[in-house]
Amino acid sequence: MSSSDPRSDEQLVAALNGGEAAAFDALYYRYRDWVARLAQRFCGNETDALDVLQETFLYLHRKFPGFVLSARLTTFLYPVVKHLALAVRRKRGRMGEDLGALELMAAPPTQSAQHGLEDLRVVLAAIPEIHREVLLMRYVDDMSLAEIATALSIPLGTVKSRIHNALKMLAEDERAKRFFQ
C-alpha cells in the first residue's frame, strides 16, 4: 500500500476501523511529509521532528478501531503534532520564542534564493506567534478558516482577526514589501 491509494481518507478510516491494516499505511504515506514539515516548524530540528512524526502516527494508530473522522485528517492531526512538538521542546529546554525559526535565521545563506528565504523567515519571525501560526496554517498548510478554528479550538472570528492582523503587520513591515509586490 502506498500514498497512491485512490481511496479517500474517509474510506481508509472505515477500512482501518474494519481491520484492514494496509489502510493505515496509506494514511501514513499520504500525510507523513506534511506531519514532518509541521513538526519541523514547531521543533526547529529534524531529529525532534522525526520523533514527533513517529509519536503522531502512534497516537493516530491507538485511535483505531472506533476512530470517527469528523473533519479533514490534517485538522485532526494539527493539534496533535503541535502538542507533541511543544512537549519535545519543553523536554529539551527549548522554551525561547520560536527557537526553530531563530536557528534557521542564523544559518548563513548560500545563494540569493536562500538569502530571500532567510529574509522572509526574519520577517515572519517578527510577527507574534499567535498571528504567525494562523498565517502559516492558512497559506502554507492550506487549511480553511473553519479548519484552523477547529484545529486550534478558537472561534472563527478569532481566526479571521488574527489573519487580518498578521497580514496588516506584514504590509506595514518595510522588509516584507518586496515579497508582496
Residue frames as qw, qx, qy, qz and C-alpha x, y, z in Angstrom:
[[0.000, 0.891, 0.454, 0.000, 0.00, 0.00, 0.00],
 [0.453, 0.019, 0.020, 0.891, 1.38, 3.45, -0.85],
 [0.076, 0.452, 0.226, -0.860, 0.35, 7.07, -0.96],
 [0.230, 0.104, -0.575, -0.778, -1.16, 6.36, -4.36],
 [0.075, 0.365, 0.912, -0.173, -4.10, 4.52, -2.76],
 [0.067, -0.346, -0.437, -0.827, -7.09, 6.01, -4.59],
 [0.373, -0.633, -0.678, 0.011, -9.44, 5.77, -1.62],
 [0.130, -0.789, 0.026, -0.600, -10.49, 8.89, 0.26],
 [0.031, 0.358, -0.691, 0.627, -9.42, 9.46, 3.84],
 [0.676, -0.140, 0.272, -0.670, -12.94, 8.57, 4.95],
 [0.918, 0.169, -0.285, -0.216, -12.76, 5.26, 3.08],
 [0.519, 0.376, -0.665, 0.382, -9.33, 4.49, 4.53],
 [0.264, -0.314, 0.574, -0.709, -10.55, 5.26, 8.06],
 [0.846, -0.024, 0.075, -0.527, -13.56, 2.99, 7.53],
 [0.835, 0.282, -0.472, 0.021, -11.29, 0.22, 6.20],
 [0.258, 0.391, -0.686, 0.557, -8.94, 0.63, 9.16],
 [0.530, -0.226, 0.419, -0.702, -11.86, 0.54, 11.58],
 [0.923, 0.114, -0.080, -0.358, -12.84, -2.70, 9.81],
 [0.837, -0.368, 0.382, 0.132, -9.45, -4.23, 10.48],
 [0.780, 0.546, 0.061, 0.300, -7.57, -3.56, 7.22],
 [0.601, -0.599, 0.079, 0.523, -4.06, -2.75, 8.46],
 [0.526, 0.194, 0.385, 0.733, -2.86, -1.66, 5.00],
 [0.023, 0.870, 0.369, 0.327, -5.23, 1.32, 5.19],
 [0.471, -0.833, 0.007, 0.291, -3.07, 2.76, 7.96],
 [0.615, -0.146, 0.380, 0.676, -0.02, 2.52, 5.71],
 [0.289, 0.607, 0.470, 0.571, -1.87, 4.52, 3.06],
 [0.237, -0.945, -0.206, -0.089, -2.76, 7.25, 5.58],
 [0.631, -0.589, 0.169, 0.475, 0.80, 7.29, 6.84],
 [0.539, 0.068, 0.439, 0.715, 2.34, 7.70, 3.38],
 [0.127, 0.771, 0.456, 0.426, -0.26, 10.30, 2.45],
 [0.270, -0.933, -0.105, -0.214, 0.42, 12.54, 5.48],
 [0.804, -0.348, -0.077, 0.476, 3.94, 11.77, 6.72],
 [0.471, 0.286, 0.083, 0.830, 5.62, 14.60, 4.79],
 [0.213, -0.736, -0.198, -0.611, 3.03, 17.12, 5.97],
 [0.734, -0.663, -0.148, 0.017, 3.39, 15.98, 9.58],
 [0.769, -0.117, -0.023, 0.628, 7.20, 16.07, 9.32],
 [0.259, 0.496, 0.111, 0.821, 7.18, 19.63, 7.91],
 [0.429, -0.760, -0.171, -0.456, 4.79, 20.82, 10.60],
 [0.826, -0.501, -0.122, 0.226, 6.80, 19.12, 13.34],
 [0.639, 0.146, 0.008, 0.755, 9.99, 20.68, 11.97],
 [0.015, -0.681, -0.141, -0.718, 8.32, 24.10, 12.11],
 [0.613, -0.733, -0.074, -0.285, 7.49, 23.63, 15.79],
 [0.887, -0.360, 0.001, 0.289, 10.61, 21.72, 16.90],
 [0.040, 0.938, -0.303, -0.162, 13.24, 23.57, 14.93],
 [0.061, -0.548, 0.812, 0.192, 15.33, 20.50, 14.16],
 [0.651, 0.189, -0.592, -0.436, 14.94, 17.36, 12.11],
 [0.282, 0.081, -0.919, 0.265, 15.73, 14.83, 14.83],
 [0.229, 0.194, 0.628, -0.718, 12.98, 16.07, 17.14],
 [0.568, 0.280, -0.160, -0.757, 10.61, 16.41, 14.18],
 [0.532, 0.150, -0.799, -0.235, 11.12, 12.76, 13.29],
 [0.079, -0.089, -0.866, 0.485, 10.34, 11.79, 16.89],
 [0.395, 0.286, 0.310, -0.816, 7.15, 13.84, 16.70],
 [0.558, 0.244, -0.538, -0.583, 6.27, 12.21, 13.37],
 [0.381, 0.017, -0.923, 0.057, 6.55, 8.77, 14.96],
 [0.044, 0.208, 0.720, -0.660, 4.59, 9.76, 18.07],
 [0.451, 0.243, -0.031, -0.858, 1.85, 11.38, 15.97],
 [0.628, 0.133, -0.615, -0.458, 1.20, 8.23, 13.99],
 [0.266, -0.058, -0.906, 0.323, 1.38, 6.07, 17.11],
 [0.241, 0.220, 0.459, -0.826, -1.28, 8.32, 18.63],
 [0.580, 0.233, -0.282, -0.728, -3.42, 8.01, 15.50],
 [0.480, 0.106, -0.859, -0.145, -2.97, 4.24, 15.41],
 [0.064, -0.115, -0.835, 0.534, -4.18, 3.93, 19.00],
 [0.427, 0.179, 0.144, -0.875, -7.45, 5.63, 17.97],
 [0.665, 0.154, -0.527, -0.507, -8.44, 2.53, 15.97],
 [0.019, -0.465, -0.709, -0.530, -10.81, 0.81, 15.88],
 [0.166, -0.741, -0.590, 0.276, -13.52, 3.33, 16.61],
 [0.218, -0.323, 0.086, 0.917, -11.97, 6.49, 15.18],
 [0.332, 0.778, 0.533, -0.017, -14.51, 8.87, 13.64],
 [0.373, 0.004, 0.240, 0.896, -13.18, 11.34, 11.08],
 [0.091, 0.800, 0.540, -0.247, -15.36, 14.42, 11.51],
 [0.156, 0.921, -0.152, -0.323, -13.08, 16.84, 9.59],
 [0.675, 0.613, -0.401, 0.090, -10.07, 16.62, 7.29],
 [0.892, -0.216, -0.246, 0.312, -7.33, 14.47, 8.75],
 [0.437, 0.356, -0.207, 0.800, -4.95, 17.44, 8.80],
 [0.362, -0.636, 0.010, -0.681, -7.43, 19.27, 11.03],
 [0.885, -0.443, -0.114, -0.082, -7.30, 16.36, 13.46],
 [0.856, 0.035, -0.161, 0.489, -3.52, 15.92, 13.24],
 [0.228, 0.716, -0.125, 0.648, -2.50, 19.60, 13.58],
 [0.467, -0.741, 0.228, -0.425, -3.15, 19.94, 17.34],
 [0.966, -0.226, 0.051, 0.112, -1.61, 16.51, 17.95],
 [0.723, 0.373, -0.084, 0.576, 1.62, 17.48, 16.17],
 [0.006, -0.765, 0.154, -0.626, 1.70, 20.88, 17.87],
 [0.718, -0.629, 0.135, -0.265, 1.19, 19.40, 21.34],
 [0.957, -0.098, 0.050, 0.267, 3.81, 16.69, 20.85],
 [0.578, 0.527, -0.079, 0.618, 6.33, 19.09, 19.32],
 [0.185, -0.785, 0.182, -0.562, 5.94, 21.64, 22.09],
 [0.861, -0.490, 0.116, -0.077, 6.35, 18.86, 24.66],
 [0.873, 0.158, -0.012, 0.460, 9.61, 17.83, 22.97],
 [0.269, 0.693, -0.123, 0.657, 10.81, 21.44, 23.01],
 [0.526, -0.738, 0.164, -0.390, 9.98, 21.74, 26.71],
 [0.958, -0.252, 0.069, 0.121, 11.74, 18.46, 27.43],
 [0.757, 0.269, 0.010, 0.596, 14.84, 19.59, 25.57],
 [0.367, -0.594, -0.186, 0.691, 14.76, 23.03, 27.21],
 [0.227, 0.182, 0.425, 0.857, 13.82, 24.96, 24.09],
 [0.013, -0.719, -0.640, 0.271, 11.35, 27.40, 25.54],
 [0.140, -0.366, 0.130, 0.911, 12.52, 30.52, 23.64],
 [0.513, 0.613, 0.174, -0.576, 10.31, 32.39, 21.20],
 [0.842, 0.525, 0.040, -0.116, 10.23, 30.15, 18.13],
 [0.468, -0.626, 0.549, 0.297, 13.77, 28.86, 18.57],
 [0.715, 0.234, 0.593, 0.288, 13.44, 26.81, 15.40],
 [0.402, 0.874, 0.204, 0.179, 12.95, 29.93, 13.32],
 [0.209, -0.924, 0.307, 0.095, 15.86, 31.61, 15.10],
 [0.668, -0.298, 0.608, 0.308, 18.13, 28.64, 14.33],
 [0.637, 0.521, 0.484, 0.299, 17.10, 28.79, 10.68],
 [0.166, 0.983, 0.030, 0.072, 17.79, 32.53, 10.57],
 [0.449, -0.761, 0.415, 0.217, 21.28, 32.01, 11.99],
 [0.788, 0.095, 0.499, 0.348, 22.31, 29.76, 9.09],
 [0.074, -0.536, 0.329, 0.774, 24.36, 31.64, 6.52],
 [0.719, 0.577, 0.167, -0.349, 22.64, 31.99, 3.14],
 [0.650, -0.161, 0.601, 0.435, 24.29, 30.01, 0.37],
 [0.263, 0.268, 0.579, 0.723, 22.75, 31.74, -2.64],
 [0.167, -0.102, -0.029, -0.980, 20.43, 34.61, -3.49],
 [0.607, -0.330, -0.533, -0.490, 17.29, 32.44, -3.39],
 [0.623, -0.318, -0.621, 0.352, 18.35, 31.14, 0.01],
 [0.196, -0.028, -0.264, 0.944, 19.02, 34.72, 1.09],
 [0.387, -0.256, -0.265, -0.845, 15.48, 35.70, 0.09],
 [0.696, -0.356, -0.609, -0.134, 14.12, 32.77, 2.07],
 [0.497, -0.209, -0.512, 0.669, 16.12, 33.82, 5.12],
 [0.058, -0.120, 0.037, -0.990, 14.78, 37.37, 4.75],
 [0.575, -0.340, -0.440, -0.600, 11.25, 36.02, 4.68],
 [0.672, -0.315, -0.628, 0.234, 11.93, 33.96, 7.82],
 [0.275, -0.063, -0.351, 0.893, 13.17, 37.08, 9.59],
 [0.311, -0.211, -0.170, -0.911, 10.03, 38.97, 8.59],
 [0.692, -0.339, -0.542, -0.335, 7.76, 36.14, 9.73],
 [0.585, -0.189, -0.608, 0.504, 9.67, 35.76, 13.00],
 [0.046, 0.111, -0.215, 0.969, 8.82, 39.39, 13.79],
 [0.559, -0.334, -0.323, -0.686, 5.10, 38.57, 13.84],
 [0.476, -0.339, 0.621, -0.522, 3.75, 37.38, 17.21],
 [0.096, -0.099, 0.988, 0.063, 3.36, 33.59, 17.42],
 [0.408, 0.425, 0.715, -0.377, -0.47, 33.56, 17.61],
 [0.472, 0.721, -0.030, -0.507, -0.67, 35.56, 14.39],
 [0.147, 0.541, -0.762, -0.324, 2.15, 33.73, 12.61],
 [0.328, 0.003, 0.940, -0.097, 0.62, 30.34, 13.42],
 [0.546, 0.568, 0.522, -0.326, -2.74, 31.08, 11.75],
 [0.348, 0.766, -0.314, -0.441, -0.99, 32.71, 8.80],
 [0.004, 0.409, -0.890, -0.202, 1.15, 29.60, 8.22],
 [0.432, 0.216, 0.850, -0.209, -1.83, 27.28, 8.71],
 [0.525, 0.690, 0.276, -0.415, -3.78, 29.21, 6.09],
 [0.460, 0.805, -0.267, -0.262, -1.13, 29.88, 3.45],
 [0.059, 0.522, -0.848, -0.063, 1.45, 27.12, 3.98],
 [0.267, 0.027, 0.946, -0.184, -0.74, 24.27, 5.23],
 [0.277, -0.100, -0.578, -0.761, -3.66, 25.37, 3.01],
 [0.084, -0.392, -0.863, 0.308, -6.21, 24.94, 5.77],
 [0.123, -0.670, -0.450, -0.578, -9.58, 26.67, 5.55],
 [0.163, -0.487, 0.314, -0.799, -10.56, 29.24, 8.17],
 [0.823, -0.338, -0.028, -0.455, -13.04, 26.76, 9.67],
 [0.906, 0.049, -0.361, 0.215, -10.35, 24.05, 9.81],
 [0.324, 0.405, -0.437, 0.734, -7.97, 26.42, 11.58],
 [0.477, -0.463, 0.189, -0.723, -10.67, 27.31, 14.11],
 [0.945, -0.197, -0.154, -0.212, -11.33, 23.63, 14.74],
 [0.793, 0.212, -0.401, 0.407, -7.65, 22.68, 14.98],
 [0.236, 0.330, -0.418, 0.813, -6.88, 25.49, 17.43],
 [0.306, -0.570, -0.740, 0.183, -10.21, 25.30, 19.29],
 [0.074, -0.347, -0.162, 0.921, -10.85, 29.00, 18.82],
 [0.449, 0.679, 0.448, -0.370, -13.81, 30.89, 17.31],
 [0.612, 0.493, 0.418, 0.456, -13.86, 31.51, 13.57],
 [0.051, 0.980, 0.092, 0.170, -13.92, 35.27, 14.20],
 [0.532, -0.743, 0.328, 0.238, -10.67, 34.98, 16.15],
 [0.721, 0.057, 0.502, 0.474, -9.03, 33.18, 13.23],
 [0.386, 0.773, 0.331, 0.378, -10.16, 35.90, 10.83],
 [0.218, -0.974, 0.058, -0.019, -8.94, 38.62, 13.18],
 [0.655, -0.529, 0.409, 0.351, -5.54, 37.00, 13.64],
 [0.652, 0.294, 0.479, 0.509, -5.02, 36.54, 9.91],
 [0.176, 0.919, 0.224, 0.272, -6.12, 40.12, 9.26],
 [0.382, -0.899, 0.191, 0.100, -3.70, 41.41, 11.91],
 [0.730, -0.250, 0.461, 0.438, -0.84, 39.26, 10.61],
 [0.543, 0.537, 0.422, 0.489, -1.35, 40.48, 7.05],
 [0.039, -0.983, -0.089, -0.153, -1.54, 44.07, 8.31],
 [0.572, -0.705, 0.314, 0.278, 1.76, 43.60, 10.19],
 [0.699, 0.070, 0.493, 0.513, 3.35, 42.22, 7.03],
 [0.348, 0.787, 0.346, 0.373, 2.02, 45.10, 4.94],
 [0.204, -0.976, 0.050, -0.065, 3.49, 47.62, 7.40],
 [0.708, -0.482, 0.363, 0.366, 6.91, 45.94, 7.55],
 [0.299, 0.810, -0.344, -0.370, 9.26, 47.51, 5.01],
 [0.203, -0.405, 0.872, 0.185, 11.27, 44.29, 4.78],
 [0.510, 0.261, 0.812, -0.113, 8.15, 42.36, 3.72],
 [0.451, 0.682, 0.065, -0.572, 7.07, 44.65, 0.90],
 [0.212, 0.525, -0.693, -0.446, 9.39, 43.07, -1.68],
 [0.181, 0.017, 0.983, -0.008, 7.75, 39.67, -1.11],
 [0.305, 0.577, 0.710, -0.265, 4.30, 41.01, -1.97],
 [0.154, 0.571, -0.217, -0.776, 4.96, 43.21, -5.00]]
